Amino acid sequence: MSHTFTAAGGYAVIGLQGDIDLHSSPEARRLILECLQDGRPTLVDLSGVAYIDSSGVASLVEGFQLARARGLDFGLVGVSSTALNVLRLARLDKVFPIYGSVQERVGQGATSP
Amino acid sequence: MADERSWSVCVPAEASRLQALRALVREAATDLGFAVPAVEDLVLAVNEACMNVIQHGYRGAAGTLELQILPLAAGIEIRLRDHASPVSLQAWRGRDLRELRPGGLGVHFIRSIMDEIAYLPVPDATGNLLCMKKHCIAKAGDA
């Protein structure tokens, strides 16, 4: 798994690429939780995710729960068909806020660094 | 004539090996005629079963995972051999999907995807031999 980190419209945007599995999900979890612990609303871009398993989904759930506890916005963007299939299987596709793109969430006024 | 294709591999039970195991399942399922969505489901189910062994079977201790993939007349059979403490299907605990919490999804994924799941007897009575089957092949290229 590789990742990118950008900002847009006050959001931290974490882009995850490749496979998110038991080997790589601790890193995904750390990236997500660190942003939220810093008090930043966070979007996780899954458009480059080729594979995600239950440990990867657990990292997203943990982020969602922490965001909710802290009153921060949290969502998924550009969810790949592979990732969406797994979220559906977990019946989480209606739980996570899912957006087509970062722009869809942050609006036209957002800027990227 | 019987289909004599089979795939097998034995690797250390480590998270870093999962990607290679997934690649083998993907190759075998594709070769046996599964369509892409079903291939990815199978990959997920086998990955979750391997994860269970690494996390809950060996619990961080060294061990091996032996994966064997066999053709069925209309489907695929996947056998996963480990040498961790014996478990039973009754010990498989998923979570209520209405609860929102991390974890507990792997068992749900496996049960949702596979048609048959059983622990087979092992010759030396050590470890486990998990057998999972998926029937009703959708041929690649089918709508």
Boltz contact constraints between the chains, C-beta under 6 A:
constraints:
  - contact:
      token1: [A, 19]
      token2: [B, 19]
      max_distance: 6.0
  - contact:
      token1: [A, 21]
      token2: [B, 18]
      max_distance: 6.0
  - contact:
      token1: [A, 22]
      token2: [B, 15]
      max_distance: 6.0
  - contact:
      token1: [A, 22]
      token2: [B, 51]
      max_distance: 6.0
  - contact:
      token1: [A, 23]
      token2: [B, 15]
      max_distance: 6.0
  - contact:
      token1: [A, 23]
      token2: [B, 16]
      max_distance: 6.0
  - contact:
      token1: [A, 53]
      token2: [B, 47]
      max_distance: 6.0
  - contact:
      token1: [A, 54]
      token2: [B, 48]
      max_distance: 6.0
  - contact:
      token1: [A, 54]
      token2: [B, 105]
      max_distance: 6.0
  - contact:
      token1: [A, 54]
      token2: [B, 106]
      max_distance: 6.0
  - contact:
      token1: [A, 57]
      token2: [B, 105]
      max_distance: 6.0
  - contact:
      token1: [A, 58]
      token2: [B, 102]
      max_distance: 6.0
  - contact:
      token1: [A, 58]
      token2: [B, 103]
      max_distance: 6.0
  - contact:
      token1: [A, 61]
      token2: [B, 102]
      max_distance: 6.0
  - contact:
      token1: [A, 62]
      token2: [B, 102]
      max_distance: 6.0
  - contact:
      token1: [A, 89]
      token2: [B, 109]
      max_distance: 6.0
  - contact:
      token1: [A, 89]
      token2: [B, 112]
      max_distance: 6.0
  - contact:
      token1: [A, 90]
      token2: [B, 105]
      max_distance: 6.0
  - contact:
      token1: [A, 91]
      token2: [B, 97]
      max_distance: 6.0
